Amino acid sequence: MQLAGIHHVTAITADAQRNLDFYAGVLGLRFVKKTVNFDAPDVYHLYYGDELGAPGSAMTFFEFPDAAPGRAGAGIVHTVTWRVSGPAALEFWAERLAGAGVTAERSGAALGFADPEGLGLELRAADVPDAPLAAAGPGIPAEHALLGFHGARAYASDPRRSDALLERLGFAAGAAGGWELAGQERTAAWGYDPAPAEPGVQGAGTVHHIAWQSRDEDLAPWRDTVRAAGARATDVIDRTYFRSVYFREPSGVLFELATPSPGFTVDEPAETLGEALSLPPQHEHLRAQLECRLTPLVHPRDRATAQT
């Protein structure tokens, strides 16, 4: 068995429209799914990614309206990194972000910045064999598009505690004391940084969990492996678009293992992904109630069309 890099990253937002404007409008990701938190269906779960929301490209958010700002601390991912094609792409993004009022800092092959709620983001020019996972964002040349996740970093008070479990999951020692997860389909970088003195607070602008991709047939065996290593893994859970298992690794980060199947086109065609509210069967009876309660959203592309 071998995990295949990052499947998705899920964070928290207090403002779904501002979140949509930034991730789809500024970063050019495709808005591929408008659904709800399956465990708390009165709040959104929004998905962004390449044209199909392929594993390795999906950045997702729970919307808790008016949630207080969070703070990354021990056991919380503080930076999410996407790949871009090279230095020219970094120059393009530095200019585009500046035009959107976003402060970005160039450091070698990386460009660091934050989303509107303070979540740390990074673009990195990386030469890897992974297939590009790009969206066709308006105003973004294809050669400069985001190409899927490169990796992520979390805070930890004692990262060595995680070594044994990471090795059981197939992570190997990488550059600068970090880890690398090299699957047949994709690779990902993972690392820890010293935790700040203040404890972390889950809230707007913080990552809720990071998911790693498992082959469909390997998910149950991976659950058994995680349990045998001493972590408290859930049973396999059906999330409609994938199946998954959750557990906290020893440094406190909430990990998920998720499958590539059946994907986001299981309940709507690829051409109209993200346009309608998609609900799992167990919550379909709540549709009328939820459509009245959830925040109305205007896609940046629709707004641009209306202004022309």
C-alpha beads as a LAMMPS data file, in Angstrom:
LAMMPS data file: protein, C-alpha beads

308 atoms
307 bonds

1 atom types
1 bond types

-500.0 500.0 xlo xhi
-500.0 500.0 ylo yhi
-500.0 500.0 zlo zhi

Masses

1 110.0

Atoms # bond

1 1 1 0.000 0.000 0.000
2 1 1 1.134 3.549 -0.692
3 1 1 -0.602 6.844 -0.043
4 1 1 -0.590 9.227 -3.000
5 1 1 0.122 12.677 -1.657
6 1 1 -2.486 15.157 -0.437
7 1 1 -6.135 14.470 -1.241
8 1 1 -7.570 17.739 0.122
9 1 1 -7.129 20.353 2.814
10 1 1 -10.119 21.614 4.809
11 1 1 -10.172 24.951 6.627
12 1 1 -12.708 27.249 8.290
13 1 1 -14.131 30.516 7.008
14 1 1 -16.484 33.023 8.603
15 1 1 -17.541 34.532 5.276
16 1 1 -18.420 32.227 2.381
17 1 1 -18.759 35.002 -0.202
18 1 1 -15.389 36.556 0.623
19 1 1 -13.893 33.060 0.576
20 1 1 -15.383 32.365 -2.855
21 1 1 -14.190 35.707 -4.198
22 1 1 -10.622 34.956 -3.111
23 1 1 -10.149 31.279 -3.967
24 1 1 -12.143 31.300 -7.216
25 1 1 -11.842 34.966 -8.164
26 1 1 -8.254 35.784 -7.207
27 1 1 -6.527 32.379 -7.205
28 1 1 -8.551 31.119 -10.168
29 1 1 -9.498 27.750 -8.699
30 1 1 -12.736 26.226 -9.965
31 1 1 -15.658 26.213 -7.536
32 1 1 -16.442 22.514 -7.879
33 1 1 -18.907 21.748 -5.090
34 1 1 -21.377 23.691 -2.969
35 1 1 -22.581 21.326 -0.298
36 1 1 -22.915 21.173 3.497
37 1 1 -20.938 19.824 6.400
38 1 1 -22.349 16.298 6.524
39 1 1 -22.040 16.259 10.329
40 1 1 -23.569 19.745 10.747
41 1 1 -25.753 20.358 7.675
42 1 1 -26.703 23.919 8.615
43 1 1 -23.258 25.142 7.467
44 1 1 -21.628 25.126 4.047
45 1 1 -18.821 22.906 2.879
46 1 1 -17.283 24.616 -0.173
47 1 1 -14.769 22.915 -2.486
48 1 1 -12.280 24.488 -4.904
49 1 1 -9.788 22.772 -7.196
50 1 1 -8.903 21.990 -10.774
51 1 1 -11.646 21.562 -13.373
52 1 1 -12.919 18.357 -11.704
53 1 1 -11.727 18.895 -8.138
54 1 1 -9.261 16.049 -8.561
55 1 1 -7.531 14.701 -5.450
56 1 1 -4.428 16.757 -4.960
57 1 1 -6.154 20.012 -5.952
58 1 1 -9.110 20.338 -3.573
59 1 1 -9.077 23.152 -1.015
60 1 1 -12.271 23.067 1.027
61 1 1 -13.934 25.225 3.669
62 1 1 -16.586 24.925 6.332
63 1 1 -18.432 28.226 6.711
64 1 1 -19.286 29.151 10.284
65 1 1 -20.790 32.633 9.772
66 1 1 -19.205 35.302 11.946
67 1 1 -16.822 32.801 13.562
68 1 1 -14.079 34.452 15.581
69 1 1 -10.609 34.496 14.007
70 1 1 -8.566 31.424 14.833
71 1 1 -4.878 31.107 15.580
72 1 1 -2.562 28.342 14.397
73 1 1 -0.715 26.621 17.215
74 1 1 0.570 23.181 18.153
75 1 1 -1.339 20.527 16.233
76 1 1 -2.628 22.872 13.508
77 1 1 -1.483 23.266 9.893
78 1 1 -0.226 26.828 9.422
79 1 1 0.788 26.904 5.717
80 1 1 -0.627 25.258 2.591
81 1 1 1.560 25.220 -0.532
82 1 1 0.565 24.940 -4.195
83 1 1 2.879 24.298 -7.117
84 1 1 3.378 26.636 -10.045
85 1 1 5.394 26.126 -13.204
86 1 1 8.412 28.328 -12.519
87 1 1 9.837 31.792 -11.767
88 1 1 7.683 33.499 -14.393
89 1 1 4.570 32.181 -12.677
90 1 1 5.775 33.524 -9.343
91 1 1 6.255 36.943 -10.935
92 1 1 2.757 36.786 -12.397
93 1 1 1.248 35.906 -9.030
94 1 1 3.182 38.582 -7.162
95 1 1 1.682 41.158 -9.526
96 1 1 -1.820 39.657 -9.469
97 1 1 -1.919 39.433 -5.682
98 1 1 -0.660 42.990 -5.330
99 1 1 -3.443 44.113 -7.650
100 1 1 -5.932 42.408 -5.344
101 1 1 -4.494 44.150 -2.302
102 1 1 -2.741 41.036 -0.997
103 1 1 0.746 41.426 0.443
104 1 1 3.110 38.682 -0.747
105 1 1 6.763 37.997 0.034
106 1 1 9.149 36.280 -2.378
107 1 1 11.741 33.931 -0.924
108 1 1 13.741 32.014 -3.514
109 1 1 11.430 29.610 -5.325
110 1 1 8.412 30.456 -3.138
111 1 1 5.899 33.256 -2.776
112 1 1 4.209 33.497 0.615
113 1 1 0.982 35.339 1.472
114 1 1 -2.246 34.890 3.449
115 1 1 -5.905 34.599 2.523
116 1 1 -8.354 37.288 3.724
117 1 1 -8.749 35.538 7.091
118 1 1 -5.043 35.031 7.711
119 1 1 -4.524 31.438 6.583
120 1 1 -0.911 31.029 5.465
121 1 1 -0.544 30.153 1.776
122 1 1 2.451 29.657 -0.472
123 1 1 3.166 29.144 -4.153
124 1 1 6.297 27.192 -4.987
125 1 1 8.075 26.595 -8.268
126 1 1 8.846 22.882 -8.044
127 1 1 10.208 20.513 -10.669
128 1 1 8.291 17.280 -10.081
129 1 1 6.890 14.611 -12.416
130 1 1 3.329 14.910 -11.056
131 1 1 0.616 15.672 -13.608
132 1 1 -0.545 19.304 -13.387
133 1 1 -3.950 19.835 -11.765
134 1 1 -4.954 23.228 -13.134
135 1 1 -8.186 25.165 -13.348
136 1 1 -9.014 27.448 -16.266
137 1 1 -9.428 30.606 -14.191
138 1 1 -10.432 33.772 -16.101
139 1 1 -7.529 36.183 -16.446
140 1 1 -4.941 33.569 -15.522
141 1 1 -2.732 32.295 -18.366
142 1 1 -2.619 28.504 -18.449
143 1 1 1.157 28.518 -17.980
144 1 1 0.770 30.390 -14.670
145 1 1 -2.157 28.479 -13.133
146 1 1 -1.891 26.731 -9.791
147 1 1 -0.977 23.087 -10.450
148 1 1 -2.196 21.270 -7.347
149 1 1 -0.787 20.972 -3.858
150 1 1 2.916 20.757 -3.171
151 1 1 2.639 20.251 0.587
152 1 1 1.809 21.733 3.970
153 1 1 3.425 22.572 7.305
154 1 1 2.084 22.379 10.844
155 1 1 3.179 23.507 14.281
156 1 1 4.282 20.898 16.804
157 1 1 5.699 21.054 20.321
158 1 1 7.538 17.719 19.922
159 1 1 7.460 16.569 16.283
160 1 1 9.621 13.512 16.954
161 1 1 6.571 11.908 18.551
162 1 1 5.070 11.638 15.053
163 1 1 8.026 9.856 13.440
164 1 1 6.898 6.276 13.950
165 1 1 3.369 6.788 12.657
166 1 1 4.502 8.814 9.662
167 1 1 6.899 6.042 8.727
168 1 1 4.064 3.488 9.007
169 1 1 2.066 5.675 6.618
170 1 1 4.889 5.665 4.066
171 1 1 6.409 9.075 4.696
172 1 1 10.176 9.272 4.194
173 1 1 12.740 11.786 5.391
174 1 1 12.833 14.758 3.038
175 1 1 14.664 18.030 2.677
176 1 1 15.411 20.368 5.593
177 1 1 14.309 17.880 8.218
178 1 1 10.837 17.484 6.712
179 1 1 8.982 14.545 5.243
180 1 1 8.039 13.446 1.754
181 1 1 5.100 11.274 0.769
182 1 1 5.825 9.834 -2.667
183 1 1 2.978 7.896 -4.222
184 1 1 2.703 6.587 -7.750
185 1 1 0.320 9.407 -8.740
186 1 1 1.567 12.352 -6.700
187 1 1 4.113 13.456 -4.137
188 1 1 3.754 15.831 -1.217
189 1 1 6.009 17.598 1.252
190 1 1 5.076 17.635 4.942
191 1 1 6.840 19.286 7.830
192 1 1 6.637 20.694 11.342
193 1 1 7.796 23.983 12.790
194 1 1 8.271 24.868 16.470
195 1 1 4.932 25.727 18.027
196 1 1 4.387 29.289 19.219
197 1 1 4.007 29.879 22.940
198 1 1 0.309 30.669 22.648
199 1 1 -1.989 27.665 22.187
200 1 1 -3.800 27.262 18.908
201 1 1 -7.426 28.307 18.571
202 1 1 -9.644 26.698 15.940
203 1 1 -11.560 29.418 14.109
204 1 1 -11.785 31.419 10.912
205 1 1 -8.570 31.276 8.947
206 1 1 -7.315 27.994 10.402
207 1 1 -7.019 24.509 8.910
208 1 1 -9.407 21.923 10.308
209 1 1 -7.707 18.846 8.825
210 1 1 -5.481 17.583 6.039
211 1 1 -6.402 14.516 3.984
212 1 1 -3.999 12.102 2.302
213 1 1 -5.063 10.023 -0.689
214 1 1 -5.581 6.278 -0.340
215 1 1 -6.530 3.881 -3.101
216 1 1 -10.147 2.760 -2.717
217 1 1 -9.235 -0.823 -1.882
218 1 1 -6.583 0.196 0.638
219 1 1 -8.675 2.413 2.897
220 1 1 -9.831 -0.280 5.336
221 1 1 -6.334 -1.825 5.562
222 1 1 -4.910 1.652 6.240
223 1 1 -7.442 2.086 9.054
224 1 1 -6.211 -1.168 10.565
225 1 1 -2.584 -0.051 10.177
226 1 1 -3.286 3.235 11.938
227 1 1 -5.088 1.495 14.776
228 1 1 -2.279 -1.016 15.147
229 1 1 0.129 1.917 15.477
230 1 1 -1.865 3.194 18.442
231 1 1 -3.903 6.000 16.863
232 1 1 -7.668 6.152 17.374
233 1 1 -8.930 5.892 13.802
234 1 1 -12.624 6.104 12.949
235 1 1 -14.464 3.492 10.969
236 1 1 -14.694 4.085 7.222
237 1 1 -17.126 6.973 6.627
238 1 1 -19.043 7.597 3.388
239 1 1 -18.654 11.263 2.373
240 1 1 -20.564 10.789 -0.945
241 1 1 -17.646 12.068 -3.054
242 1 1 -15.062 9.872 -1.299
243 1 1 -14.782 7.498 1.633
244 1 1 -12.539 8.393 4.519
245 1 1 -10.989 7.580 7.894
246 1 1 -9.996 10.205 10.481
247 1 1 -7.451 10.188 13.310
248 1 1 -5.102 12.537 15.138
249 1 1 -1.429 11.897 14.641
250 1 1 0.821 12.193 17.741
251 1 1 1.611 15.888 17.198
252 1 1 -2.113 16.637 17.284
253 1 1 -2.852 17.319 13.618
254 1 1 -6.165 15.859 12.450
255 1 1 -5.377 13.523 9.546
256 1 1 -7.862 12.037 7.116
257 1 1 -7.247 9.265 4.612
258 1 1 -9.577 9.670 1.633
259 1 1 -10.274 7.781 -1.583
260 1 1 -10.307 9.171 -5.146
261 1 1 -13.700 7.632 -5.904
262 1 1 -16.420 8.304 -6.765
263 1 1 -15.482 11.980 -7.272
264 1 1 -17.457 15.192 -7.566
265 1 1 -19.336 14.279 -10.739
266 1 1 -21.266 11.545 -8.940
267 1 1 -24.229 13.888 -8.383
268 1 1 -23.858 16.632 -11.017
269 1 1 -22.242 16.878 -14.466
270 1 1 -18.761 18.271 -14.893
271 1 1 -20.083 21.230 -16.899
272 1 1 -22.126 22.599 -13.979
273 1 1 -20.032 21.651 -10.962
274 1 1 -20.595 23.984 -8.023
275 1 1 -23.605 25.795 -9.477
276 1 1 -26.346 24.160 -7.395
277 1 1 -26.522 23.111 -3.760
278 1 1 -25.582 19.424 -3.618
279 1 1 -26.880 17.457 -0.655
280 1 1 -26.165 13.888 0.438
281 1 1 -29.226 11.603 0.486
282 1 1 -29.516 11.780 4.286
283 1 1 -29.972 15.554 4.147
284 1 1 -32.058 15.917 0.969
285 1 1 -35.237 16.333 3.040
286 1 1 -33.711 19.544 4.462
287 1 1 -33.177 21.196 1.053
288 1 1 -35.890 23.879 1.272
289 1 1 -34.846 24.785 4.807
290 1 1 -31.141 24.909 3.971
291 1 1 -31.560 26.937 0.789
292 1 1 -33.298 29.614 2.883
293 1 1 -30.771 29.514 5.718
294 1 1 -27.416 29.226 3.945
295 1 1 -25.575 32.330 2.744
296 1 1 -26.559 33.279 -0.842
297 1 1 -23.450 33.144 -3.015
298 1 1 -22.570 35.022 -6.206
299 1 1 -19.795 33.429 -8.230
300 1 1 -17.110 35.950 -9.308
301 1 1 -17.528 34.820 -12.905
302 1 1 -21.267 35.556 -12.784
303 1 1 -20.605 39.016 -11.319
304 1 1 -18.096 39.806 -14.072
305 1 1 -20.587 38.688 -16.737
306 1 1 -23.346 40.870 -15.252
307 1 1 -21.061 43.933 -15.354
308 1 1 -20.238 43.571 -19.035

Bonds

1 1 1 2
2 1 2 3
3 1 3 4
4 1 4 5
5 1 5 6
6 1 6 7
7 1 7 8
8 1 8 9
9 1 9 10
10 1 10 11
11 1 11 12
12 1 12 13
13 1 13 14
14 1 14 15
15 1 15 16
16 1 16 17
17 1 17 18
18 1 18 19
19 1 19 20
20 1 20 21
21 1 21 22
22 1 22 23
23 1 23 24
24 1 24 25
25 1 25 26
26 1 26 27
27 1 27 28
28 1 28 29
29 1 29 30
30 1 30 31
31 1 31 32
32 1 32 33
33 1 33 34
34 1 34 35
35 1 35 36
36 1 36 37
37 1 37 38
38 1 38 39
39 1 39 40
40 1 40 41
41 1 41 42
42 1 42 43
43 1 43 44
44 1 44 45
45 1 45 46
46 1 46 47
47 1 47 48
48 1 48 49
49 1 49 50
50 1 50 51
51 1 51 52
52 1 52 53
53 1 53 54
54 1 54 55
55 1 55 56
56 1 56 57
57 1 57 58
58 1 58 59
59 1 59 60
60 1 60 61
61 1 61 62
62 1 62 63
63 1 63 64
64 1 64 65
65 1 65 66
66 1 66 67
67 1 67 68
68 1 68 69
69 1 69 70
70 1 70 71
71 1 71 72
72 1 72 73
73 1 73 74
74 1 74 75
75 1 75 76
76 1 76 77
77 1 77 78
78 1 78 79
79 1 79 80
80 1 80 81
81 1 81 82
82 1 82 83
83 1 83 84
84 1 84 85
85 1 85 86
86 1 86 87
87 1 87 88
88 1 88 89
89 1 89 90
90 1 90 91
91 1 91 92
92 1 92 93
93 1 93 94
94 1 94 95
95 1 95 96
96 1 96 97
97 1 97 98
98 1 98 99
99 1 99 100
100 1 100 101
101 1 101 102
102 1 102 103
103 1 103 104
104 1 104 105
105 1 105 106
106 1 106 107
107 1 107 108
108 1 108 109
109 1 109 110
110 1 110 111
111 1 111 112
112 1 112 113
113 1 113 114
114 1 114 115
115 1 115 116
116 1 116 117
117 1 117 118
118 1 118 119
119 1 119 120
120 1 120 121
121 1 121 122
122 1 122 123
123 1 123 124
124 1 124 125
125 1 125 126
126 1 126 127
127 1 127 128
128 1 128 129
129 1 129 130
130 1 130 131
131 1 131 132
132 1 132 133
133 1 133 134
134 1 134 135
135 1 135 136
136 1 136 137
137 1 137 138
138 1 138 139
139 1 139 140
140 1 140 141
141 1 141 142
142 1 142 143
143 1 143 144
144 1 144 145
145 1 145 146
146 1 146 147
147 1 147 148
148 1 148 149
149 1 149 150
150 1 150 151
151 1 151 152
152 1 152 153
153 1 153 154
154 1 154 155
155 1 155 156
156 1 156 157
157 1 157 158
158 1 158 159
159 1 159 160
160 1 160 161
161 1 161 162
162 1 162 163
163 1 163 164
164 1 164 165
165 1 165 166
166 1 166 167
167 1 167 168
168 1 168 169
169 1 169 170
170 1 170 171
171 1 171 172
172 1 172 173
173 1 173 174
174 1 174 175
175 1 175 176
176 1 176 177
177 1 177 178
178 1 178 179
179 1 179 180
180 1 180 181
181 1 181 182
182 1 182 183
183 1 183 184
184 1 184 185
185 1 185 186
186 1 186 187
187 1 187 188
188 1 188 189
189 1 189 190
190 1 190 191
191 1 191 192
192 1 192 193
193 1 193 194
194 1 194 195
195 1 195 196
196 1 196 197
197 1 197 198
198 1 198 199
199 1 199 200
200 1 200 201
201 1 201 202
202 1 202 203
203 1 203 204
204 1 204 205
205 1 205 206
206 1 206 207
207 1 207 208
208 1 208 209
209 1 209 210
210 1 210 211
211 1 211 212
212 1 212 213
213 1 213 214
214 1 214 215
215 1 215 216
216 1 216 217
217 1 217 218
218 1 218 219
219 1 219 220
220 1 220 221
221 1 221 222
222 1 222 223
223 1 223 224
224 1 224 225
225 1 225 226
226 1 226 227
227 1 227 228
228 1 228 229
229 1 229 230
230 1 230 231
231 1 231 232
232 1 232 233
233 1 233 234
234 1 234 235
235 1 235 236
236 1 236 237
237 1 237 238
238 1 238 239
239 1 239 240
240 1 240 241
241 1 241 242
242 1 242 243
243 1 243 244
244 1 244 245
245 1 245 246
246 1 246 247
247 1 247 248
248 1 248 249
249 1 249 250
250 1 250 251
251 1 251 252
252 1 252 253
253 1 253 254
254 1 254 255
255 1 255 256
256 1 256 257
257 1 257 258
258 1 258 259
259 1 259 260
260 1 260 261
261 1 261 262
262 1 262 263
263 1 263 264
264 1 264 265
265 1 265 266
266 1 266 267
267 1 267 268
268 1 268 269
269 1 269 270
270 1 270 271
271 1 271 272
272 1 272 273
273 1 273 274
274 1 274 275
275 1 275 276
276 1 276 277
277 1 277 278
278 1 278 279
279 1 279 280
280 1 280 281
281 1 281 282
282 1 282 283
283 1 283 284
284 1 284 285
285 1 285 286
286 1 286 287
287 1 287 288
288 1 288 289
289 1 289 290
290 1 290 291
291 1 291 292
292 1 292 293
293 1 293 294
294 1 294 295
295 1 295 296
296 1 296 297
297 1 297 298
298 1 298 299
299 1 299 300
300 1 300 301
301 1 301 302
302 1 302 303
303 1 303 304
304 1 304 305
305 1 305 306
306 1 306 307
307 1 307 308
